[in-house]
Amino acid sequence: MSASLRNIAIIAHVDHGKTTLVDQLFRQSGTFRDNQRVEERAMDSNDLEKERGITILAKCTSVEWDDQHGTTTHINIVDTPGHADFGGEVERILSMVDGVILLVDSSEGAMPQTKFVTGKALALGLKPIVVVNKVDRPDERIQEVLDEVFDLFVSLDATDEQLDFPVLYASGRNGYANEDPSLREGTLTPLFQKIVDHVPAPAADFDGPFKFLVTLLDRDNFLGRILTGKVQSGTIKVNSQIHAIDRDGKVVETGRASKLLAFRGLERVPVEEARAGDIISIAGLTQATVANTIADPSVTEPLYAQPIDPPTLSMRFAVNDSPMAGREGTKVTSRMIRDRLEREGESNVAIRVTESADKDSFEVAGRGELQLGVLIETMRREGFELGISRPRVLFGEDENGKRTEPYETVVIDVDDEYAGTVVEKMANRKGEMTDMRPSGGGKTRITFSAPSRGLIGYHGEFLSDTRGTGIMNRLFEKYGPYRGVIEGRKNGVLISNGNGEANAYALGPLEERGILFVGVGTPLYEGMIIGENAKPEDLEVNPMKSKQLTNFRVSGKDDAIRLTPPKVMTLEQAIAYIDDDEMVEVTPKSIRLRKALLDPNERKKAGRKKEAA
């Protein structure tokens, strides 16, 4: 029995079936026993990943495949996030692998996030295997999708060798892949064989000194920092002396490799030795981080680390100072929030954390609303209470000193009847249409280049305009010229003028004023936003007012008041909805909208100062 090694990454857009395909690779390679109970989408280990059906964290795994000649191939597989907001993970991971599988949906085709990751992979010289997934869909358009993939590769400056890519037609859910697009049965053996034949074995220098580039950082309660990456040269044994070098060649720290872990299926297994080409995790260092080179003490030159795209969006995370602070969460102090954010900044290089001068709030910069929304949701589930500001984009300057701002490529798929509305709304947000074409089935695909600033808060409005049928995908494009003032939310809000519980008698008449966000019995406080005003200005109202009882007016008549169910916002919708002078109060049990200044007199003073300025 001879064993060989292959390292591959799987690239796909959100919801194109990547994690389901990995499940089937596990089953058919014998990683799982026949009678073993395994959760569906086993690689999505995080609760938020399971709920949303998206991959947030990059993860490594491996399978062992025996071909008909009795040769065992150890295949390391990296499951990459499909969303550009989590692209900080993707860029580093591609440096660990020697080939990529590009998975595309047989109906939707190549989408923006596919373009983002594929562009990075082709630039590194990786040769892709294209797998057209979900070929059993009734609306499949396999040939057009393949043409789209080819055009995408050409637009990304692929070499002739990369353009000569092998293609397989698969159904991840049903567990088959074939070279013939008409077959609807079989196993994944053709895919395993294609990986072995097409992906080169790692270029390994076994005789050189030990070198290892950190691409993922994890934390373990027992082992401390766990650094994952690929051994570029040499061999390492447990307890070997090592040191960490940063990108400039400066020594960060010196220590020992107290534990070496290799990937076997879904688990990390301790090993005594690792050689060049292996993807492993090392424990034992306390300060080394992503993009550092871990090496034998004789090595002074760092390995090249892929530069990471800059953050484009920031939010202020503040201590919750509302009258209801501390009632629902257990972690409410600025020290706890700082420690948690610093820990996140360590393991997630796409996030940057800076503390404000008053020490009670933190500026957290990231790739997009989804990435920061996932961080807030994770913290909320851990028991934190936070006050979150409206997202704002990070401006830059060009060589002439002029202001620049981040732009995004926005690809929108809508029913033909809604295309006009979408084009008009995007034009109002300074979006420039670059392409518009029919995509079949009564749908149109429209591509825009738009400032990120104009897209904040648009997604909810877009879903309303398209009756929930539209699909929007966004991708960081460039820093371009500042586009001037962009009109924000048109409607004002209804603000509670006191503390207490909302009641039906008061809410009934308020329904005529606009849309309510609270229901009967909701605890309220002064300055809390209880609904959207139908008019442009903000309005202070009393949602706690009760009926004055007399001999003639009794409380029983309230039964006749029938209220429309309130509009309940998710965390992302709330963050996108608020204006510059508003905040979202996030606790483990509630999401409340409020004014940043709760006192109405303070708000008036601030308004007058703003007008004077």
Number of C-alpha atoms within 10 A of each C-alpha: 7 7 12 14 17 22 26 25 26 22 29 28 29 19 16 25 21 29 24 20 23 24 21 22 26 20 17 21 18 15 19 18 12 9 6 9 8 11 10 11 18 15 23 23 15 13 10 15 16 15 9 11 15 20 25 23 22 21 20 26 20 26 22 22 24 17 13 7 7 11 13 16 20 19 20 25 24 24 25 27 26 27 25 25 23 24 26 23 23 26 21 23 26 27 20 26 24 22 25 24 22 25 27 28 26 27 21 16 22 24 21 21 23 23 21 22 23 24 17 18 26 20 12 13 14 22 24 29 23 19 26 29 28 23 23 17 12 9 13 18 16 21 12 13 19 19 13 15 22 18 14 18 19 14 11 16 13 22 14 10 11 18 16 13 13 14 21 19 27 32 27 25 17 17 20 24 27 22 14 11 16 10 14 15 13 14 18 22 19 17 22 20 15 15 21 20 10 15 22 17 16 20 11 15 17 15 11 12 17 23 26 31 27 27 24 23 20 15 14 9 6 6 13 13 21 23 27 26 27 24 28 25 21 20 22 23 16 18 14 15 15 21 23 28 25 20 14 9 15 13 18 17 15 19 15 16 19 15 19 24 22 23 20 18 20 17 12 16 13 16 14 12 15 21 20 23 26 24 25 26 26 24 21 20 23 13 12 24 26 20 25 27 29 31 27 20 18 10 17 15 15 22 20 12 18 15 10 15 13 15 21 24 22 24 20 22 26 24 24 23 15 18 12 13 17 16 12 16 19 13 20 21 16 18 13 12 22 20 11 13 21 15 12 16 18 19 18 20 21 22 24 19 20 15 14 13 8 7 12 16 21 23 17 20 25 27 24 22 21 15 19 22 15 16 14 21 17 16 20 20 13 14 16 25 31 31 23 25 23 20 23 17 21 17 16 16 14 12 6 6 8 10 15 18 20 22 25 22 22 25 22 20 22 22 19 15 12 18 20 9 13 19 18 12 15 20 15 14 22 22 24 17 17 12 11 15 11 14 16 13 9 10 17 20 19 21 22 22 22 25 29 27 25 22 19 21 22 18 17 15 15 21 14 11 16 17 11 12 13 20 15 16 18 24 24 25 16 14 19 18 17 16 16 7 10 13 10 17 12 10 14 17 26 27 27 24 21 17 16 17 15 23 20 22 22 17 25 16 12 19 17 11 17 16 19 23 18 21 20 17 12 13 14 23 20 22 24 27 28 28 23 22 22 17 13 12 12 15 17 17 18 18 28 23 16 13 15 8 9 8 5 5 10 11 12 7 10 13 9 9 11 11 15 11 12 15 13 14 14 10 19 18 16 21 24 20 22 23 18 12 14 22 27 26 28 25 29 20 12 13 17 20 25 24 22 21 18 20 12 15 10 11 16 12 10 14 13 11 10 9 7 7 6
